[in-house]
Amino acid sequence: MKLDILAIGVHPDDVELSCAGTILKHIAAKKKVGILDLTRGELGTRGTAEIRTKEAKKAAKILGVLFREQLNMADGRFANDDKHQLQIIEKIRQYQPEIVLCNAVSDRHPDHGRSAKLVADACFYSGLTKIVTKQGKKNQAAWRPKAVYHYVQDNYIHPDLVVDISKFMDKKMEAIRAFESQFYDPNSKEPATAISGPDFLEFVNAKALIFGRIIGARYGEGFITNRAIGVNSLFNLK
């Protein structure tokens, strides 16, 4: 299966919070999209790895992605080293995405920035023929995505590009609410966290409004890049 977009998050809800609208928009345009979670989010204050995995499957169904996989890296304890890079390289070569979406380069949660560097490095090394990986008994062909875009998460980062998600904001919020253990639930007996209050979902909506305003749209999702963005025509820009 060859993908157009592979969305990668270090925790099961990162993708939904940060780029679900972009995923929905491209699926509506008949693009092939998959999700890869690096960990099961087992260090999270609320819920368990099993609960979060179940929620992730529900969210993936809402989004309509072709698949969602988990690499089972250790939450909070993974490193940007050969072992972890190779796990990602194997998936990049298996699915050959044109575009990879991944964590913010800097954020409140230290896992996010570390994951951003790990994934970006793996995308580069995946294109080197002398790095050998296998799928079954066969060597995988080298593959480097055309672009890596880092989505904006908790901390505000001025985006290099913004995707208009105005038609998909309601569905994005539905996918986020699939993670019932993590977000606002007045009946929950679990400890409160920075993302479990009702104001956090208001923040998610407000952030999308801010990004949308930048490009003259109702809602948007922001991304930064590690290289210049080329365009064929100035008139195709929003």
N, C-alpha and C positions, 0 to 999 in steps of 0.2 A: 504494500500500500504506500503510494507516494503522496505526501501531504503538501498543501500550499502553505499552511501555518502550523507550527508546533508551539503551543503556549506552555511555558514551564514556570512552575511556582515551587518555592521551597516548602511551603505549607499548603495544605489542601484548599484553603479558601483564598489564597493570594490572587489567583487568576480571576475568580469571580469578582472580588473587590476592585480589581484594577483594570481589567481589560475584557470583561464579559460582554460589554456592548460592542466592542470591536470584533470579537469572535462572532457574536450573533449577526452583525452586519455582513461579515464576509461569508458566513454560512448561507445567509439569504441570497448572496450573490453567487451561490453554487461552488464556493471554495471548500476544499477539504481541510478540516481542522481537527487536531487532536490535542489532548492535555497530558502533561507529564508532571506529577508531583514528586519532588525529590525525597520528601519525608512523609511520615503519617501524622506529623504534628503532635507527637506523643508527649512533648514537654508542656503543652498548653495547659493553663490553669483549669480550664473547663473542658469537660468531656474526656473521652479516651481515644486511643488510636482506632479502636474498632468502631466507635460511634462516628468519628470524623471520616473514616473511610466510607461508611454507609451514607453519610451526608454528602460526601464528594460524588458518589455514584448518582445520587438523586439530582444534584446540581448539574452533573454532566448530561443527564437525560433532559433536563429543562433546556440546557443550551443546545442540545442536538449535535454534539461533537461525535466524531466517528469512534473514538475510544478515549479512555482515561486510564493511565497506568501510574503505578507508584514504584519508585526505585528502592524504597525502604532504607534510605540513608538515615543515619542517627540524627534526630532532631537536635540542633544546637551543638553537635559534636562532629559534623562533617568538616572536611578540609578541602582546600583547592590543591589537590595532589594527583599523582598519576592514577591511583585507584579510583577516585571519584570522577575524574575527568573521563576515564575509559568507560565508565558506566553510561555517561551521557553521550559520548562519542558513538557507542554501539547503537543507541536509539536514534541519533541523528543520521547515521548511515543506514539504519533500517528503514526509516520513514522519509529520508531525503527532503526535508522541508525547504521551501524557497525562503521562508521568513521564520525567524524564531522570536517570540515575545518572552521576556524574562524579567526577573525582579529589578527593583530600583537600585541604582548604584550606591545610594546612601539613604538610610532610613532609621526610624526609631528602633526597630528590631535589628540587632546586629546580623542575624541570619540573612536578611534581605540583601545587604551589600555584599556579603561573602558569597552568596549564591549568584549574584549578578556577575561577579568576576569569574567564578567557577564556570558558569554556563558560557560566557563570552569566550573564555580561553578554550573550552571544549569545542565550541563551534569553529574556532580557527584551526585547532589541531586536527579536527575531523577531516580537514582537507589535505592533510599530509599523507602521502602514500606509504611512507616508511613506518607509520604507526599502524600496526596490524591488529585488527579485531576480527572476530568470527561470529557468524550467525549459523548455529548448528556446526557443521564440519567445514563450511565454506568461508573463505576470507571475504570480508565485506569490502566493497569499493569505497574509496575515499569520497567524501562529500562535504562541501562547505556551503552553508546557507548564504543566499545573496545579501541578506541583511539581518542584523540583530537589533531589535528595538527594546529598550528598557522602559517598562511602564512606571508611572508615578504612583507611589503608595501613600503612606501616612504623612510623611513630611512633604511640604510643598517644594517642588523642583520646577523651575520654569521650563516648559516643554519645547523641544525642537519641532515637534509636529503634534497636531491634535486631530483626532478622528471624530467626526460628527456622529453621535450615537442617539440623536434625538428620538428616532422611531423605535429604539430598542431599550430605552431606560427602564420601562416598567418590567420587561422580561429580565433585565440585568438584576433588578432588585428582587425579583422572584427567585433567581438563582442564588443570590446572597442569602436570602432567608431560608434556603434549604439547610444551611448550617445552624440549625436550631440551638445546638449546644453552645455556640460561640457568641451569638448576638442576642439582642434584647428579647427576653421572655419574662413577663411579670410573674410567672408561676415557678420560675427556676429557683432551686435552693442552692445552686452552686455559687462560689465566690464571685464578687464583682470584679471586672477587669476593665482595662482601658477601652475595650471595644464592645462591652456587653450592655452599656446603657442606651436608652432610646436616642440620646443625642448623637451617638456614633453613626447611626443610619442617616440621621439628618446631615451629618458631616459628609457622608458619601454622596448624598444628593447635592449638597452645596458645592462640593469639589467639582462634580460634573457640570453644574451650572457655571462655575467660574471658567472651566476649560471651554465650555460651549461659547461663552461670551467672547472669548479671545478671537474666535473665528466667525462670530455672528450667527451662531446656532443656539438652540435651546440647551442641549447637553453635549458634552464632549469627554473624551479620554485622552490624556496627555502621555507622550512618549519622548524619550531622549535617545540619541543615536551616538555611535562611536565613529561615524564618518559622515561626510557631507552627503546631502540628499540631492540626487540629480533629477531634473524634470525635463520633459520633452517640450513643454510649452508653458510660458508664464500664465497663459489664459486658462489652464487647467487647475490652477491653484484656487482655493476657496478664499 
